[in-house]
Amino acid sequence: VVNPWGLGSFTSQVMVDIYNLSGYLVAQVPLQPAPYPLLGFQIGFFTVPPNMPPGWYNAVFVATENTSTGPLFGYLNQSFYVAPASVQAPLVVIPSFAFENQWIQIKAYILYPNGTPVTSGEFVATLLPVQDIYNLLLLSFETGVPLQYNATLGAWVGYVQVPSILSPSVYLGEGVYSLAGPWDLVVAGVTPTGLNLYPSVWPIYVEPFTYMDPTTLTASNVSALSSVIGSGDVLYNVYFPSLTLIGVNVTLVNSEVGQLTVINSHVNLVNCNVSTINAVGSTVALNGGVVEGGTVGINAVDSNVIVKGTEFRDLGYAFSVSHASLSVEGATYINVGNIATDEASALEQEVASGVSEALSQLISATPQSLTPRPLVTQLPSAPAAVEQPSQPLTALPSSANTAGDALWLALTASAVASASIVLALLRPRRG
């Protein structure tokens, strides 16, 4: 509302008179100055009563203002249609969460009151933060996405991109954490016969990460990317379904990566979540964060791996290294089958298990009055003239014949420094 002097937003009074097509005054709605961010507007609400006959109605906006030269009046006419019924969207399919900058698909199943699908009309989906739901009308004009009917799916389909620091929109300038949190997807529209779909609201949570398509970073493009979502060679709060690094020095901070492949590169992961890391001729340093969900957490060939305070979770193996150095400090393992795929470690576990079983059987066969002597371990050097077998050989009796028999366990393994390991259980003696 503006008077000839450019004022009037807060000094004028606006009344909306609603008439039917016969010219009968049906209702009057007073408007009030709107709060921020709608300063300059006046706003009011009218609820259509259930007994209001369907059809067209005229809304006449009457503005008045008292001035020193006398009263001023302003008029504006609008029309609206009251439909005999409304359509519904009982199901809108969207993901429960999404990343910033990610494209998400919307499938809205819109039905007539009798349950048959709506196949024509105009329907729009608007994605907006929960705290901005009051501003739905304006944001639907700014960011609303039209839906199209897909006869194969029997649904109205559209695609919307979650706002981010990379995508220009009404949210331009907002940071990663400002854009994260609970959002709503609102579907609304009208059929060709004037049946309205009143706003159908569906929640979605936006994660504080900028979604990036599967990417290969090299010296030629890493700087361009980091200038947008980081600084220097540091990337902050990004999500890559898969990321390949070739010949670069990169640091990822507070980020998530599906599969990370590192070739002739140096990468620092600070508080990052990764599914699998494959490193060749590289240095990989992890500080905090989580490695989870893969068969092997870190595969390293001709590489250096440094781990500090990282959690390994839901893995078959935490590490698989070949001609690589591995430094681990303060790591935790949850639901991890084995720490490493090293053959020597596996053999040691096998021997320890066999000795424990044999000792248990020997003790169970010993009379109560007998006290077994302690286990004695001898590690003699293998004679140089004796040729060692090329494959590990384990000889372990399934049980001791009698309590008085000595049990010998011999393991000869070329994998363990070409040495023979002899474990002897001596004959138990009385007293």
N, C-alpha and C positions, 0 to 999 in steps of 0.2 A: 504494500500500500504506500503510494508516494503522492504527496501533494505538489502543487506548482513550485514550491520552494525546495523540493527534494527531500522533504521530511514526511512525517505521518505514520511511520512504522509503529511508533509507540504511543502516538497521540490520537489516532483515529479509532473509531469503533466499526467493526465489520459484523454484519448479520447475514446469514444465508437463509433465504426464504425458498422453501421447496414446494413446488406446485405440480399437480397432476395435469394431464393434457386438457382437462376441462377448465383449468384455471383456478382450481380450488387449492387454497393454502393448506398443505398437509403438515408441515413442520417448520420450525425456525431453529437455527443452530448458531449460537454466538461463537465468534472466533477470538482467540487470545494470542498475544505475541509469543512466538515459539522460542524455546531456549536454544543455546548454542548446540550444534553448529548451524542451526536454521535461523540465525538472527536475520531480521528483515522480513521474515514470513509471519503470517498469522495462521493459526491452526485450530481445528475443531474436529469433533467426532460425531457421527450420526449412525445409530444402530437401526437397521431396517427392521421394523416390527414384524412379527410372524403373520399378522393379518393384513399386511400391506399388499394390495392387489398387484399382480405382475404388470409390467408395462413401462413406458417411458415417463420420466419426470424431468422437470426443469429446475435447476438450482440457480437462483438469482442472488448474486453477491452485492450487497448494498453497503457502501462505505460512507461514513459521515465524519466530519471534523468541524469543530467550531473554531473560527479564526477571528481576528480583529475586524475583518471586512465582512463577516457573516459566515453562515454554514456552507460547507463544501460537501458535495455528494459525488459518489462514483458508483458505477454499475458494471457488472460482468455477468454474462449468462453462460451456464454450462448445462449439459444434459447427462443423465445416467439411466441405465436400464435395470429394472428389478426382474430377475428371472424367476420362473415358477419353481425351479429346483436348481440343484448344483451337482457338479460331478465331483468325484473323489479320487485321490491318489493313495490307495491303501498300502502301496509298496513302492518305494524308491530305492534302487540298489546302488550303493556307493561304498567305497572302502571305509572301514572304521577309522583309519588314520592315513595320512599322506604327508609327503615331504614338500617343503616350499619349492616352487618352480616345477613341480610334477604335474603332468596332465592326468586327469582322472576321468573315467567314463561314468556317465549318468544314465541309468535306465529307469524310467518312471512309467508305472502301469496305471493308466488313468481310465476310470470306469464311469459309465452312466449310472443313474440310480437303480436301473434294473440289472446291473452287473455286466452289461455288454461293454466291450472296449471302445474308447473314444479314438477314432482314427483320423479326425481332422480338427483343426482349430489352431489357436496360437497359444503356445506354452513356453515359459521362460524359466530357466534355473539360475539362481543367484547365490553365489558363495560369499559369505560375509562373516566377520567375527561376531561372536555371540553378543558382545557388548554394543554392537552397532545395529542390532535387529530393529531398533526403533526407527532407523534411517533406511528401512528396506525400500521404500518407494523411490527415493533418489538413487540409491545404489543399484537398484535393478535397471535403471536407465543407463547407468555408467558401466556396470560390469555384467549385466544379465546376458545369458547365453541362450539363444533360441534352440528349442528341441525339435527334432524331426521324427515322424512316426516310422518305425521299422516293422513292416508287416510280418517278416520272418520271426522276429522276437515278440511281436505283439506289444511293443513298448515304445515310448518316446525316448529317443537317444540323443545325447549331446556330450560334448567334451569341454571341460573347463580347466584352466591352468591355475594352480594355487599361486597366489602372489608371492614374490620373493624380491630380494635385492637386485636380481638380474632382470626382472620384467617390469617395464613401465606400466603404471596403473595409478589409480587414485591413492594407492598405498606407497607410492614412490617416496623414498627417503626413510622408510621404516626399517629398523634393523632386524636381524635374524630372530632374536628373542621377542621383539615386539610383535612380529607376525605369527609367532608360535602360540599354541594354546587351543581352546575349544572354538570351533567355527560351526556355522549352520549352513546347510544347503536348503534353499527355499524354492519350491516349485509352485508356480501359479499360472493362470491363464484363463482362456474362455473358448467355448465351442462356437461353431458357426451359428448356432441357434440361440446364443446368448447365455448358455449355462456356464456359470463361473466355477473355476477351480480355486477355492480360497487357499491362501498360502499354506502349503504342506511343508513342515519343517523337519529336517533330518540332520542329526549331529555328526560331526566329523572332527577328529583331532589332528592338528597340524604340528608335526615334529619340528624342532629347531635345527633343521639341517637343510641346506640348499641342494636339491636333487640335480645330479649331473648325469647325462647319458654315459654309457660305457665309453671310456676314454683311454687313449694312449698319449701320455705326456712325454715330450722330448724337449731338447734344448730350444727348439724353435717356437714352441707354443706354451711352455709352462709360465713364462713371464706374463703373457697376455691374460691367462686365466687367473693367476694370483693377483693381478692388479684389480680384479673385480671382486673376488671373494677372499682376498688375503692381502699380504704385503710381502714384497721380495719373493722368496721361494717358499713361503709359508701359506698354507690353505687352512681356513677356519670353518668349522661347522658345515662340512660338505658330506654328501652321501653319494657314493659311487656303487652301482651294482657290481661293476668290475672296473679295475684300474690297472693299467700297465705303465710302468716307468722304464724308460730306456735312456741311459746316459744322462741322468739328471740328479740334482741334489734337492730333495723336497722334504718339507716337514708338514705333517698333518696334525692338526690340533682339534680335539673334541669332535671327531668325525667318525663316520661309519663307512666301511668298505666291505663289499661282498668278497670277491676274490682279488687279491693284490698280487701282481706279478712284478718283480723287481729285477731288471737286467742291467748289469754294469752301472749301478746307481747307488746312491746313498739316501736312505729314507729314515726319518725319525717319526715315530708314532707316539703322540702324547695324548693319553686318555682317549684312545680310539678303540672302537669295536670292529674286529675283523673276523671273517669266517676262515679264510685260508691265506697263507703267505707262501709264495714260491719265489725263491731268491737264487739268482745265478750270478756269480762274480760280483757280488754286491755286499754292502753293509746295511744291516737292518737293526735299528735300535727301538725297543719298545719300553716306554715309561708309563706304567699303569695300563689301564684299559683291559679289554677282554678279547680272547681268541676263542671262538666257539663254533660248534656246529659242523665241522668238517671231519673227514676221515683222519687227516693229519693236519695239525695246526700250522706248523712251520716246516716247509721243505727247503733245505739250504744246500746248495752245491757250490763249492769253491767260494764260500761267502763267510762273513763274520756276522754273528747274531748276538745281540746284547739285550738281555731281558731283565727289567727291574720292576718288581711289584705288579706283574701282570697276572691276571686270572685266566686259567685254561679250563674250558668247560665243555662237556658233551663232545668229546673227541675220542677217536680210536687210539691215536698217538698224539702226544704233544709236539714231538720233534722227530724229524728225519733228516740227518745230516750226512754229507759225503764230502770229504776233503774240506771240511768247514770247521771254524772255531765257534764254540758256544759258551756264553757266559750267562749264568742265571742267578739272580739274587731276589729273594723275597717273593717268588712265584707261588701261586696256589693252584691246586688241581681239584676240580669237581667233576665227578663222573667221567674220568679219563681212564681209558683201558690200560695204557702203558705210557710211561713218560717218554721213552724213545724207542726207535726200531733197531737199536744197536744189537748185533748178534751176541756179543760177549755178555751183555746184560741179560739177554734171554737165557743163555746157557747157565749163568750163575743162578738165576731164579729156578731153573729146572733142577740143578744140583741141590740147592738148598731145600727144595720141596722133597726130593728123593731122600736126602739124609734125615729130614724130619720124620718122614714116614717110616724109614727103617728103624730109627731110634725108638719110635713109639711102639713098633712091633716087638723089638727086643726087650723093652721094659715090661711090656704086658706078658711076655713069656717067662720072666724071671721070678722065682719064688719070692714071697714077701720078705723072707729073712735075708735075702741077698741085696747088697747095695752096689749098683753099677758104678764102675769107675768113670771119670769124666771123659768127654770126647777129646781125642788128641789129634791135632792137625799137623801134618808134616808137608813141607814144600821143598823136596829135593830138586836140584837142577837136572834137567834131562841130559843124558850122555850125548856128547856131540856126535858120536859115531852112529847113534840110533836115528834112523830116518823116521820122521814124524808123518803120520797119515795126513792126507790132504783134506779129509773131512773130519769134523768132530765125531768122536766115538765115546759113547756113554755106556758103561757096564754097571748095572745095578740089580742085585738079586731082589726078587720080589719079597722075600722074607728070610729071616734067619732060621736055620734048621733047628737048632737047640739054643738054650740060653748060654751054653758054654762055648758055642762056636764063635769064632771071631768073624766079624763082618767087614769085608773089604770093598771099598768103593773106589774105582779107578776111573779117572777122566783124563783122556789125552786129547788135546784140542790145539790145532794149529792157530786158531784165532786168539789164543791166550798166550802170546809171546813164546810159542813153540816149547812149552813147558809141560811136564807131567804133574798133575795134582793128585796126591794120595791122601785119602781120608781113612783113618783106622779107628774102629771101635774095639778096644781091648776087652779081653775076657773078664767078665764080672768075677769078683772074689768076695769071699765071706769076710765080714767084719771090716 
